Amino acid sequence: MRECTGDMSESVGRNLADVPILDLPDTPEGVATALTNLSALVREPTASRSHPDLRPHPPLLRVDPEADTTVPPTLAADRPETGVDFRLPADRQHLFVAAPLAYYLGATVTLADDVPALETCGVTHEFSPLPGFQTEVAALLRHVFYLDCLVRERPDEVAACGREALADHGLCPAALADAAPAARLEAYLTVPTEALAPHWPEWHLATYADPGPETLACLPYLLDAMSLVYLPESSDIDAQGLLRRSLDDFFRGPGQGPVASVDVVDPELQAGELHAWLADGVPVSAFTPSAAAFENRFRNGSPDDVLDVTVVLNDDAMEGEHEAVARTYRERSAGLPVDVTVREGLSVAELADLLETDHDFLHYIGHCEVGGLQCSDGGLDCESLARSGVRTFFLNACGSYHQGRALVEGGSVAGAVTLRTVLNRPAATVGTTFARLLMCGFGIERAMQLARRQIMMSTDYAVVGDGTYALTGAEPAIVHLHEVEDGYDLTYTVPADGRVGDGFHAPFETCRRLRGTTADRRLGRDAVVDFVTTHQLPVVFDGNLYWPDTFLEEVDIP
């Protein structure tokens, strides 16, 4: 599927300081009122609401047991009437799962005892009860959102991919582009979601949320990111049998004290590229945000014109890593000015002062024990800090998860951590790869997801806080290569993280595509070599991640 878009001439401002706050009680009635009004600021009724510049940040939610369900008059008066009603059972589970679809459709949410259903004046669409409700809501949101993306552009500007399927089902893009929300929904519901599913890219983000009061305050941020919402389910992992038990002699650091390892759980993940876990337990393959992380991002805004990066070496055994990552931050910043400072052998007081001072990114290389991040004169427990001034971080030290969580609760937005003891050489590999991916514009979770491809024990690394946060504004493109009989299939894509519904331009195409989709070409050897050397992009080949400056040395291209 392709989409051609020029610049949005009237993009909605995203000054979060002006976003209203909605007080509500933690009751099903309060949550239903919140869901009805979280879309109040989306004034664009046409299919163009699928573009991120036309979806302002939803109102914030504040749980107050003394509040009633009255909506501020200014918010209620400005809320557009879409003609779409969402009837839901009076329990938080159904309400949380329904939130992304209700938000995007601008639906009025009401509570009823019967089966969940969407209603317009012309159609009633019923859903299964939980647990099937989760996958059905996710499929319909994906269906409606991508159809809006497909029909919103002028026919003479968009390639035909995907539009033939619309015609096959009797849908007219020109007629639907400016139709009212209820009319578009009615038309889209005439097409089974599975009929067009092969045309849509995988959804960018799924969040598994325990529907409690603290998580309720996170909903506006999840909806702004256009995350799907599922109920969390997980099973225990027996860590005793993992390979690391046989590799003790090679673990990084002096190992003078016990490492603060974490007992992880195995989450049941649904379809999605990235996964967030807002529930009990520490999951593998998902980042762990919190209300504090979202609020910190809201409060801190974006980095200044010059990126402030500090690299700390508090472990002599990792002497080479700090030089490599410092060089990466200086040289691979995609044109963004970066001020890199390297500090070595810090004391507890010096590291505390550094962490409490404002910095865009801190890359700590060292050791971590139960008592905290190890310094020249002891350990620093990050819970003892007055505040965390580092916007983002990587604590590349054994068992740094708890220290990373403390930084997020103290003021940081997000950071990469380890869940247990890690090996010296793999730690250095992950550190330098992660640094380079950040400078390429990848969000913290996506950068860690790719960096973990480099090592065997990939589940030792995780992200705490808002993993969708990107340190730079560079467009994070990535190339995949697959060898075929007569050459190589090359796919080029830009992830949708943070800009779902926006487009990108592949180097070998004249038309913009929707983020998350792939531009594909079959190339011979010489063309592959030329493309890889011309474009400084990460390359995934045979499941492994490579960089252009080393790809041709490490991979035999016949």
Residue, then its C-alpha position, 0 to 999 in steps of 0.5 A: m500500500r502506498e500513499c502520496t502526501g504533500d506537507m499538511s498545510e494546516s497541521v494541528g499544533r502539539n503544545l502539550a502545555d495547553v492540553p486540558i486535564l479531565d478529572l474523573p472517578d475510578t468507576p466504569e461510568g467515569v472511564a466511559t465518560a473519559l473515553t467519550n471525551l479523549s477524542a474531543l480535540v480531534r476536530e478533523p472529521t474526514a479520513s485525513r484524521s489518520h495523519p498524525d499532524l491532525r490528531p492533537h494530544p488527547p486530554l490528560l486524565r486525573v483520577d479523583p475519588e471525589a470527582d463526578t463525571t461532569v466534563p468541563p464545559t469548554l471540552a464538551a462544547d468543542r467535542p465534534e459529533t461523529g454519529v458513532d456510539f460504542r456500547l460496552p459492558a460496565d467493566r474496566q476490562h472491556l473499556f480499556v481494550a475498547a479505548p483505542l478504537a473509541y478514540y480514533l472513531g470519536a465514539t460516544v461510549t455508553l454502558a449496557d448489559d448486552v454484548p459490546a457493539l458499535e452503532t450508527c444510524g444505519v448499522t450495528h456491529e456486534f463484538s464477541p465478549l472477552p477474550g475474543f473482544q480484544t482481537e476483534v477490536a484490534a482488527l477493526l481499528r487496523h482496518v478502519f485506520y488503514l482504509d482512512c490512510l488509503v482513501r485520504e489522498r487524491p487518486d492521481e497522487v497515489a499508486a494503485c496498490g491497495r485501491e484495487a481491493l477497494a474497488d473489488h468491494g464496491l468502495c469509492p475512495a473519492a466519495l469516502a475521503d470527505a465522508a462523515p465518520a459514521a458514513r465511512l465506518e458503515a462503508y468499511l464495515t461492509v468489507p470483512t476485516e480479513a479481506l484487506a488484512p494482507h494489504w496492511p502493515e503490522w501494527h506498530l505498538a501493543t500495550y498490555a495494561d492492567p486496568g487499574p487507577e494508575t494505568l487509567a492515567c496512562l491511557p491518553y499517552l497510549l492513545d496519542a501513540m495509537s497503541l492497541v490495548y490488551l489485557p496482560e497474561s504471562s507465565d513464569i520463566d525458569a531462569q535456572g536452566l539458562l546458558r549463563r549459569s555455565l559462563d560465570d568466569f566470563f561475566r563482565g566486571p569484577g563481580q565483588g558483590p551480588v548482582a540485582s538480577v530480576d525474575v522475568v515473566d514470559p508475556e503472551l504477546q499479540a501481533g505487533e512490532l513493539h510491546a509495552w507492559l503496564a502490569d505486574g512482573v518484568p517481561v521479556s521482549a516488552f518495555t515497561p513504561s509507567a505513568a511517571a515516564f509519560e509525565n516526564r516526557f510530557r513535561n520535558g519536551s524535546p532536546d535542544d538544538v545541540l544534543d547533550v550526551t555524557v559517556v561514563l566509564n566506571d569499569d576499567a575492564m571495558e576501556g575500549e567500549h567508552e571510546a567506541v560509543a563516544r565516537t559513535y555519538r560524535e560521528r553518527s548523529a545524522g547532521l544533528p550537533v552533538d556535545v559529547t563529554v566523557r567522564e571516567g572513574l567517578s565517585v558516588a558524589e560525582l555520579a550523583d551530581l551528574l545524574e541530577t544535572d540535566h542531560d539529554f542522554l547518559h551512557y554508563i559503562g560499569h558494574c552494578e550490584v545490589g547496592g547500586l551503580q558502582c563507583s570508585d568509593g562505593g555504590l550509588d543507589c539511584e533511589s537516593l537522588a533528589r531528582s533524575g535530570v538525564r532525559t534518557f540513558f543506557l546503564n550498560a552494567c550487570g543487573s541495572y534494571h532497578q536503578g533504571r526504574a529509579l531514574v524514570e520515577g525520578g524524572s527520566v523518560a526512558g532508558a536501556v538496562t540489563l536484567r541480570t549479569v551480562l558478558n563483557r564482549p556482548a555488552a560492548t557490542v550491544g552498547t556500540t550498536f545501540a548508540r549508533l541506532l539512536m543516532c539514526g533516529f530509532g526510538i529506544e525500544r526499537a534500537m534495543q530490539l535491533a541491537r539485541r540481534q547481535i548477541m545470543m543472550s538477547t533477553d538480558y537487555a530491556v527498556v524501562g520508561d517510554g520506549t517509543y521515545a526517540l532521541t533525535g528527529a532523524e528518519p529511522a530507515i532500515v534495509h532488509l536483504h534476502e538472497v533469492e535465485d536471481g539476485y537479492d530482494l531488498t526492502y526499505t522501510v521507516p517504522a511508524d513509531g511516533r508518526v503512525g499514519d505519516g509517510f516516507h520516501a524510499p530512495f528508488e521510488t517517486c511516491r511516498r509510502l505509508r510508514g510501516t509498509t515496505a518498498d521492495r526491489r530485486l537487485g543484482r550483486d553490483a546494485v546491492v553493493d552500490f545501494v548499501t555503500t551509498h546509504q548509511l543505513p542498518v542492514v538486516f541480512d540472514g537475521n543479523l544486523y550489519w552496518p554499511d561500513t562493515f557489511l561487505e567485509e563481513v558478508d560474502i555477496p556472491 
